[in-house]
Amino acid sequence: MVEVVTIETPELGDRSYLVHDGENALVVDPQRDIDRVLAVAEEAGVSIAAVCETHIHNDYVTGGLALARQVGAEYLVSAADDVAFPRRGVAEGDEVKVGRFVVQVLETPGHTPHHLSYLVVDDGQPVAVFTGGSLLYGTVGRTDLIGPEVTEELTRAQHRSARRLVRELPPEVAVYPTHGFGSFCSSAQSSGAATSTVGDEARSNLAAQVEDEDEFVRILLAGLTAYPRYYAHMGRLNREGPEAVSLDPPAPVDPEELARRIRAGEWVVDLRQRRAYAKDHLSGTVGIEMGTLFSTYLGWVAPFEGPITLVGDRPEDVAAARRQLVRIGIDQQLRGAAVGSLDELAAGIERRSYSVSDFAGVVAAGGPQAVTVLDVRRDDERRTSFIEGSLHVPLQDLEQRLGELPRTTLWVHCAAGFRASIAASILDRAGFEVVLVDDDFQRAAQVGLPVVPGRE
């Protein structure tokens, strides 16, 4: 009997899978830190016989090539994808034997032009389909990551692919997507389900429910939002064939070298909790709190090719940050880390701080008529509702648009505080006076701020 082990990557909203029969295993869409996959295989007592990619990923650097080479497994990638490394090119109708089960290849274009799904057949019965960025839980993968010139074509293909899966596969077949658990590769909010079947998706998936292709295109394209800037580099890196990467601690950076890098304007990223950073930090650094959102937003706002240095209180925080960054291809750019208290690391660097408030504090200060409120949420969030009189610059555009902002104290907010804290640190680095509004946007109206619906 086939068993599926899910390997979660909540930091990127993705899942990888190890499928095995008790002896031999298939790995689907592994992340770059393959030690997690190897640990799962060892715990299950199985040998990895094949590694497969559903598509050339846009939200992370794959560990597939490195894993296949390390364990001597076949590496299955679409035969139609132009890649710079040897692999077993597979296409519609191909079958791959893995131990006692068979993997059937289905072409499901849409999320990418040459996207594949893999149907696992055990003892003649289809039991699971691995759908990558095609059929997600309640929705489908977004179709605009390749380029605007092919977005509509891919959206139409996505509609057909998702409907094909729910039409042709038995309803009891389990569905295992890669995206849809927080990844920006999802075209819309997923259903939130932890598991699903073909029958479930036939009843609830957007693509299954909207029969008219033109209407599906209209709905899907209208729902697409901004996605992280680092995505632009992932396809290229994955086509080139990412090698194995080290997870060893970054090179230590002493206080004098840290000061030199800050003076040079390099990105020096402080990992501490956002309120601790606001209270006391090294001038010239950027604060991005270590947690599940760390790599997504560092990759969104930092220059991808530029050098990055980490600053953290604890080695384990730096190690966790390094793991997250190698998943999005930031390994050569990571030039080291300074670990210790600010007193130990300052070495003559100016210390700075700024205030932290909540939305009630904005009201107490006189509201948006008396203070300058800056909203750094995405455009789609802003269109839903906003604080009357507030300015708006999405976080990802902030550094490029600093010249548009008034040189007055800026009260910075987002949806829950995390992005506002990054924005506050960027503004502070540029010499602005800031107040971090660390609060849930839902409370803005509750405490009396004038929140209005619709566009600015």
C-alpha positions as CSV (number, residue, x, y, z in Angstrom):
1,M,0.0,0.0,0.0
2,V,1.3,3.4,-1.0
3,E,2.0,6.0,1.7
4,V,2.4,9.7,1.2
5,V,4.5,11.8,3.6
6,T,3.9,15.6,3.4
7,I,7.0,17.8,3.9
8,E,5.7,21.3,4.8
9,T,7.5,24.5,4.0
10,P,5.2,27.1,5.7
11,E,7.7,29.9,5.1
12,L,6.9,29.7,1.4
13,G,3.4,28.2,1.6
14,D,4.4,25.1,-0.2
15,R,4.5,21.3,0.2
16,S,6.8,18.6,-1.0
17,Y,6.0,14.9,-0.9
18,L,7.7,11.6,-0.4
19,V,5.6,8.7,-1.8
20,H,6.7,5.2,-0.9
21,D,5.6,1.5,-0.9
22,G,7.7,0.7,2.2
23,E,10.9,0.1,0.2
24,N,11.1,2.6,-2.7
25,A,10.1,6.2,-2.9
26,L,9.3,9.0,-5.3
27,V,9.9,12.6,-4.2
28,V,7.8,15.4,-5.6
29,D,8.9,19.0,-5.9
30,P,11.6,19.0,-3.2
31,Q,12.8,22.3,-1.7
32,R,16.5,23.1,-1.8
33,D,17.3,22.1,1.8
34,I,17.2,18.4,0.9
35,D,18.4,17.3,4.4
36,R,14.7,17.4,5.4
37,V,13.7,15.0,2.6
38,L,16.6,12.7,3.4
39,A,15.6,12.6,7.1
40,V,12.0,11.7,6.1
41,A,13.2,8.9,3.8
42,E,15.5,7.6,6.5
43,E,12.7,7.6,9.1
44,A,10.5,5.7,6.7
45,G,13.3,3.2,5.9
46,V,13.0,3.7,2.2
47,S,15.3,4.4,-0.8
48,I,14.6,7.3,-3.1
49,A,14.3,5.8,-6.6
50,A,12.9,8.9,-8.4
51,V,12.6,12.6,-8.0
52,C,10.1,14.6,-10.1
53,E,9.2,18.2,-10.8
54,T,5.7,19.2,-11.7
55,H,7.1,22.4,-13.2
56,I,10.0,24.9,-13.3
57,H,9.2,26.7,-10.1
58,N,8.9,30.4,-9.7
59,D,8.7,30.8,-6.0
60,Y,11.7,28.7,-4.8
61,V,15.0,27.1,-6.0
62,T,14.5,23.4,-6.4
63,G,16.5,20.8,-4.6
64,G,15.5,18.2,-7.1
65,L,18.7,17.9,-9.1
66,A,21.0,17.9,-6.1
67,L,18.8,15.3,-4.4
68,A,18.7,13.0,-7.4
69,R,22.4,13.2,-7.9
70,Q,23.1,12.5,-4.2
71,V,21.0,9.4,-4.0
72,G,21.4,8.2,-7.6
73,A,17.8,8.5,-8.5
74,E,16.1,9.3,-11.8
75,Y,15.2,12.9,-12.2
76,L,11.9,13.5,-14.0
77,V,11.3,16.9,-15.6
78,S,9.1,17.8,-18.5
79,A,10.7,16.9,-21.8
80,A,9.4,20.2,-23.2
81,D,11.3,22.3,-20.7
82,D,14.6,23.8,-21.9
83,V,17.0,23.0,-19.1
84,A,20.8,22.9,-18.9
85,F,21.2,19.6,-17.1
86,P,20.7,15.9,-17.9
87,R,17.3,14.5,-16.8
88,R,14.7,12.0,-17.8
89,G,12.4,14.0,-20.0
90,V,8.8,12.9,-19.5
91,A,5.6,13.8,-21.3
92,E,1.9,12.8,-21.5
93,G,1.3,9.1,-21.3
94,D,4.7,8.1,-20.0
95,E,4.8,5.7,-17.1
96,V,7.6,5.3,-14.5
97,K,7.8,2.3,-12.3
98,V,8.8,3.1,-8.7
99,G,9.0,-0.1,-6.6
100,R,5.6,-1.7,-6.6
101,F,3.7,1.4,-7.9
102,V,3.5,3.2,-11.2
103,V,3.6,6.9,-11.9
104,Q,1.7,8.1,-14.9
105,V,2.6,11.5,-16.4
106,L,-0.3,13.9,-17.3
107,E,0.3,17.2,-19.1
108,T,-1.5,20.0,-17.3
109,P,-0.3,23.3,-18.7
110,G,-1.5,26.6,-17.2
111,H,0.6,27.6,-14.2
112,T,3.6,27.2,-16.5
113,P,3.6,26.2,-20.2
114,H,4.9,22.7,-19.7
115,H,3.4,21.9,-16.3
116,L,2.9,18.2,-15.4
117,S,0.8,16.3,-12.9
118,Y,1.8,12.8,-11.7
119,L,-0.8,10.1,-11.1
120,V,0.2,7.3,-8.7
121,V,-1.3,4.0,-9.5
122,D,-1.1,1.2,-6.9
123,D,-2.0,-2.4,-7.8
124,G,-3.9,-1.1,-10.8
125,Q,-5.9,1.6,-8.9
126,P,-5.2,5.4,-9.1
127,V,-4.8,6.5,-5.6
128,A,-3.1,10.0,-5.6
129,V,-2.4,12.8,-8.1
130,F,0.3,15.3,-7.5
131,T,-0.9,18.5,-9.1
132,G,1.9,21.1,-8.4
133,G,0.5,24.5,-9.4
134,S,-2.4,23.2,-11.4
135,L,-5.3,22.0,-9.3
136,L,-5.1,23.5,-5.8
137,Y,-7.5,23.2,-3.0
138,G,-10.4,25.3,-4.1
139,T,-8.5,27.2,-6.7
140,V,-5.7,27.0,-9.2
141,G,-2.1,28.3,-9.6
142,R,-1.6,31.8,-10.9
143,T,-0.9,32.1,-14.6
144,D,0.9,35.5,-14.9
145,L,4.4,34.5,-13.7
146,I,5.9,33.9,-17.2
147,G,4.9,37.2,-18.7
148,P,1.9,39.3,-19.7
149,E,2.1,38.2,-23.3
150,V,1.1,34.6,-22.5
151,T,-1.0,35.2,-19.4
152,E,-4.4,34.8,-21.1
153,E,-3.3,31.8,-23.1
154,L,-2.0,30.1,-19.9
155,T,-5.2,31.0,-18.0
156,R,-7.3,29.2,-20.6
157,A,-4.9,26.3,-20.5
158,Q,-5.2,26.2,-16.7
159,H,-9.0,26.1,-16.9
160,R,-8.9,23.1,-19.3
161,S,-6.2,21.3,-17.3
162,A,-8.0,21.6,-13.9
163,R,-11.3,20.5,-15.5
164,R,-9.6,17.6,-17.2
165,L,-8.3,16.3,-13.9
166,V,-11.6,16.4,-12.1
167,R,-13.4,15.0,-15.2
168,E,-11.0,12.1,-16.0
169,L,-9.8,10.9,-12.5
170,P,-11.9,8.8,-10.1
171,P,-13.5,11.0,-7.3
172,E,-11.7,9.1,-4.5
173,V,-8.2,9.9,-5.8
174,A,-6.4,12.1,-3.3
175,V,-5.1,15.5,-4.5
176,Y,-1.7,16.7,-3.4
177,P,-0.8,20.2,-4.7
178,T,2.6,21.9,-4.2
179,H,1.2,25.5,-3.9
180,G,-1.9,26.9,-2.1
181,F,-0.8,26.9,1.5
182,G,0.2,30.6,1.6
183,S,2.3,30.7,-1.5
184,F,1.9,33.7,-3.8
185,C,1.8,31.1,-6.6
186,S,-1.9,30.6,-5.8
187,S,-4.2,32.6,-8.0
188,A,-6.7,33.2,-5.1
189,Q,-7.3,32.2,-1.5
190,S,-7.4,28.4,-1.3
191,S,-10.2,26.6,0.5
192,G,-8.0,26.2,3.6
193,A,-8.5,22.4,3.6
194,A,-5.7,20.2,4.9
195,T,-6.6,17.4,2.4
196,S,-8.8,17.0,-0.6
197,T,-9.9,14.5,-3.3
198,V,-10.8,14.8,-7.0
199,G,-14.4,14.5,-5.9
200,D,-14.0,17.4,-3.4
201,E,-12.5,19.6,-6.1
202,A,-15.2,18.7,-8.6
203,R,-17.7,20.1,-6.2
204,S,-15.8,23.2,-5.0
205,N,-12.9,24.2,-7.1
206,L,-13.2,27.5,-9.0
207,A,-12.2,25.9,-12.3
208,A,-14.8,23.1,-11.9
209,Q,-17.6,25.5,-10.9
210,V,-17.0,28.1,-13.6
211,E,-17.8,26.3,-16.9
212,D,-17.4,29.2,-19.3
213,E,-13.8,29.7,-20.2
214,D,-14.1,33.4,-20.9
215,E,-15.7,34.0,-17.5
216,F,-13.0,31.9,-15.8
217,V,-10.3,34.1,-17.4
218,R,-12.1,37.3,-16.3
219,I,-12.4,36.0,-12.7
220,L,-8.9,34.7,-12.4
221,L,-7.2,37.7,-13.9
222,A,-9.2,40.1,-11.8
223,G,-8.1,38.3,-8.6
224,L,-4.3,38.4,-9.3
225,T,-2.2,40.4,-6.8
226,A,1.4,41.5,-6.7
227,Y,3.9,38.8,-6.1
228,P,7.4,38.8,-4.6
229,R,10.1,40.5,-6.7
230,Y,12.5,37.6,-6.3
231,Y,10.3,35.3,-8.3
232,A,11.8,36.9,-11.5
233,H,15.1,35.0,-10.8
234,M,13.7,31.6,-9.8
235,G,12.9,30.2,-13.2
236,R,16.3,31.0,-14.6
237,L,18.1,29.4,-11.6
238,N,15.9,26.3,-11.8
239,R,16.5,25.9,-15.6
240,E,20.3,26.2,-15.0
241,G,20.2,23.3,-12.5
242,P,20.9,24.3,-8.9
243,E,23.7,22.5,-7.2
244,A,23.7,21.3,-3.6
245,V,24.0,24.1,-1.2
246,S,25.7,24.4,2.2
247,L,23.7,25.1,5.3
248,D,26.8,25.7,7.4
249,P,26.8,28.9,9.5
250,P,27.5,32.0,7.6
251,A,31.0,33.5,7.9
252,P,31.4,35.5,11.1
253,V,31.5,39.3,10.7
254,D,33.3,41.3,13.4
255,P,32.1,44.7,14.6
256,E,34.6,46.7,12.5
257,E,33.7,44.9,9.3
258,L,30.0,45.2,10.2
259,A,30.4,49.0,10.6
260,R,32.2,49.2,7.2
261,R,29.4,47.3,5.4
262,I,26.8,49.6,7.0
263,R,28.7,52.7,6.0
264,A,29.0,51.3,2.4
265,G,25.2,51.1,2.2
266,E,25.0,47.3,2.0
267,W,21.9,45.5,3.2
268,V,22.6,44.6,6.9
269,V,19.4,42.8,8.1
270,D,18.6,42.7,11.8
271,L,16.6,39.5,12.7
272,R,15.2,40.6,16.1
273,Q,11.6,41.0,17.0
274,R,10.2,44.2,15.5
275,R,9.5,46.0,18.8
276,A,12.9,45.1,20.1
277,Y,14.4,46.5,16.9
278,A,12.3,49.7,17.2
279,K,13.5,50.3,20.7
280,D,17.2,50.0,19.9
281,H,19.1,49.2,16.7
282,L,22.2,50.0,14.7
283,S,21.7,52.9,12.4
284,G,21.7,51.9,8.7
285,T,20.4,48.4,9.2
286,V,17.0,47.0,8.0
287,G,14.8,45.2,10.5
288,I,13.1,42.0,9.2
289,E,11.8,39.9,12.0
290,M,12.9,36.3,11.9
291,G,9.8,34.1,11.4
292,T,7.7,32.4,8.7
293,L,7.5,35.5,6.6
294,F,11.2,36.4,6.7
295,S,12.5,35.1,3.3
296,T,9.4,36.1,1.3
297,Y,9.7,39.8,2.3
298,L,13.5,40.0,2.3
299,G,13.4,38.5,-1.2
300,W,10.7,41.1,-2.1
301,V,12.4,44.2,-0.9
302,A,16.2,43.6,-0.9
303,P,18.2,43.9,-4.1
304,F,18.6,40.3,-5.3
305,E,22.2,40.5,-6.5
306,G,23.5,42.7,-3.7
307,P,25.4,41.5,-0.7
308,I,23.5,40.8,2.5
309,T,24.7,40.5,6.1
310,L,22.6,39.2,8.9
311,V,22.6,40.5,12.5
312,G,21.1,38.3,15.3
313,D,21.2,37.8,19.0
314,R,21.4,34.0,18.7
315,P,23.2,31.6,16.3
316,E,20.0,29.5,15.9
317,D,18.2,32.6,14.5
318,V,20.9,33.1,11.9
319,A,20.9,29.4,11.0
320,A,17.1,29.5,10.5
321,A,17.4,32.7,8.3
322,R,20.2,31.0,6.2
323,R,18.0,28.0,5.6
324,Q,15.1,30.2,4.4
325,L,17.4,32.3,2.2
326,V,19.0,29.4,0.3
327,R,15.5,28.3,-0.7
328,I,15.1,31.5,-2.7
329,G,18.6,31.4,-4.1
330,I,20.2,33.9,-1.7
331,D,23.4,32.0,-0.8
332,Q,26.3,33.6,-2.7
333,Q,24.8,37.0,-1.7
334,L,24.8,36.1,2.0
335,R,28.2,37.4,3.0
336,G,28.2,36.6,6.7
337,A,26.5,37.2,10.0
338,A,27.3,39.2,13.2
339,V,25.9,37.4,16.3
340,G,25.7,39.0,19.7
341,S,24.1,41.8,21.6
342,L,24.0,45.3,20.2
343,D,26.5,46.4,22.9
344,E,28.9,43.8,21.5
345,L,28.4,44.7,17.9
346,A,28.0,48.5,17.9
347,A,31.8,49.4,17.6
348,G,31.0,53.1,17.3
349,I,28.0,52.7,15.1
350,E,25.2,55.1,16.0
351,R,22.2,53.6,17.8
352,R,18.7,54.6,16.9
353,S,15.2,54.0,18.0
354,Y,11.6,55.0,17.0
355,S,8.2,54.8,18.6
356,V,5.7,52.0,18.4
357,S,2.0,52.6,18.6
358,D,-1.3,51.1,17.7
359,F,-4.3,52.5,15.9
360,A,-5.7,53.9,19.2
361,G,-2.5,55.9,19.4
362,V,-3.2,57.4,16.0
363,V,-6.6,58.5,17.3
364,A,-5.0,59.9,20.4
365,A,-2.5,61.9,18.3
366,G,-5.3,63.6,16.4
367,G,-6.0,61.1,13.7
368,P,-5.0,61.4,10.0
369,Q,-5.9,65.1,10.0
370,A,-3.1,65.8,12.6
371,V,-0.5,63.1,11.7
372,T,0.7,61.6,8.4
373,V,-0.4,58.0,8.1
374,L,1.4,55.8,5.5
375,D,-0.2,52.6,4.3
376,V,2.3,50.1,2.9
377,R,-0.2,47.3,2.0
378,R,-0.5,46.0,-1.5
379,D,-2.7,47.8,-4.0
380,D,-5.4,45.1,-3.8
381,E,-5.6,45.5,0.0
382,R,-5.8,49.2,-0.4
383,R,-8.7,49.0,-2.8
384,T,-10.8,47.1,-0.2
385,S,-10.6,49.8,2.4
386,F,-8.2,52.4,3.7
387,I,-7.8,55.2,6.3
388,E,-9.2,58.4,4.9
389,G,-6.4,60.9,4.3
390,S,-3.6,58.3,4.5
391,L,-0.7,58.1,2.0
392,H,-0.1,54.8,0.1
393,V,3.1,53.3,-1.0
394,P,3.3,49.5,-1.2
395,L,6.2,48.1,0.8
396,Q,7.9,46.6,-2.3
397,D,8.0,50.1,-3.9
398,L,9.0,52.1,-0.9
399,E,12.8,52.4,-1.5
400,Q,12.2,53.6,-5.0
401,R,9.6,56.1,-4.0
402,L,11.1,57.7,-0.9
403,G,11.4,61.0,-2.7
404,E,7.6,61.2,-2.9
405,L,7.2,61.2,0.8
406,P,7.0,64.3,3.0
407,R,9.8,64.9,5.5
408,T,7.4,64.8,8.5
409,T,6.9,62.0,11.0
410,L,5.3,59.1,9.3
411,W,2.9,56.7,11.1
412,V,3.4,53.5,9.2
413,H,0.8,50.7,9.1
414,C,0.1,47.5,7.1
415,A,-2.4,44.7,7.8
416,A,-0.9,43.3,11.0
417,G,2.4,45.0,11.7
418,F,5.0,42.8,10.1
419,R,5.4,44.7,6.8
420,A,5.0,48.1,8.5
421,S,8.0,47.2,10.7
422,I,10.1,46.5,7.6
423,A,8.9,49.8,6.1
424,A,9.6,51.7,9.3
425,S,13.2,50.4,9.3
426,I,13.7,51.4,5.6
427,L,12.4,54.8,6.3
428,D,14.5,55.1,9.5
429,R,17.6,54.1,7.4
430,A,16.8,56.9,5.0
431,G,16.6,59.4,7.8
432,F,12.8,59.8,8.2
433,E,11.2,60.1,11.5
434,V,8.8,57.2,11.9
435,V,6.2,55.7,14.3
436,L,5.5,51.9,13.8
437,V,1.8,51.2,14.0
438,D,2.0,47.6,15.2
439,D,-1.6,46.6,15.1
440,D,-4.3,44.7,13.1
441,F,-5.9,46.9,10.5
442,Q,-9.3,45.6,11.4
443,R,-9.0,47.6,14.6
444,A,-8.6,50.9,12.8
445,A,-12.3,51.5,12.4
446,Q,-13.1,50.0,15.8
447,V,-11.1,52.7,17.6
448,G,-12.6,55.5,15.6
449,L,-10.4,56.1,12.6
450,P,-12.2,57.1,9.4
451,V,-11.9,53.9,7.3
452,V,-13.5,54.2,3.9
453,P,-14.1,51.5,1.2
454,G,-13.0,51.5,-2.3
455,R,-10.2,53.3,-4.2
456,E,-8.2,56.2,-3.1
